[in-house]
Amino acid sequence: KKIGSMTALLVYGDVGEQHEMQLGVDDWTMMYAKAHNEREPVIYGTYQAYKRSTGEVLSRHLMQAQQDNFSLGVKLVRGAYLELDSRELIFDSKGKTDENYDRIATSVLTRKWCKVITGSGIFPNVSLMLATHNAHSVHQAYDTVMGGNAESEIVFAKLQGMADEISCGLVEANSAAAQRQSRTPENAATYILPVYKYMAWGSTVECMKYLCRRAEENRDAVERTRRDRDAMWFELLRRLKKVFSK
């Protein structure tokens, strides 16, 4: 069983994710998805889990994909426009946002309707981009795949310099899976889960607002990065002291 064989990727939604612009962005995304996602998704829509309406919107898009017989590309993020979106539109705590994110991810990955992602009939063909730096969400999705319960293709996407330890762990897991398959190709299942790292391109001034939003959105990843940096620094000092103490 191979999961994660997508070869082309176009992401619509990052142009304007503020709520006041999202309706138009969604309309464009679905129009192009219907035209180009016949066999597998090459057009992806962005869905922000911190919005209370995201489950309803995604449910509607899934039903449209089912009725019109096209594949849906789902790029799932937590959301990064706290300063622009009205508070009544989003969950009032990070915990509820995390819960919503993981429920949506599980539903799309396993292709099963739930209380958040509602629908009827056969779940449409869908691929999931898990765009998050949250370790729990990544591990939960990875365990779902390893447990043989994933029905959708999945890729992981992270900003360069954030949660790099999680990305490296996924790459190492891919290498180990490839080695197991090479040793026993007739018995080993192949779980190659693509990992993407992306970076903001431009001058510091041009990228600063974007990077600040990412840092605000991913405080837990930023804190992990700081801890990792401090741990590496203390380990370097320990080794230097050991060398010079001889």
PyMOL commands that set and color helices and strands:
alter all, ss='L'
color gray80, all
select helices_A, chain A and resi 19-36+54-68+87-89+94-110+135-146+164-183+204-217+219-244
alter helices_A, ss='H'
color red, helices_A
select strands_A, chain A and resi 10-11+43-48+72-77+126-131+153-159+195-198
alter strands_A, ss='S'
color yellow, strands_A
deselect
rebuild
show_as cartoon
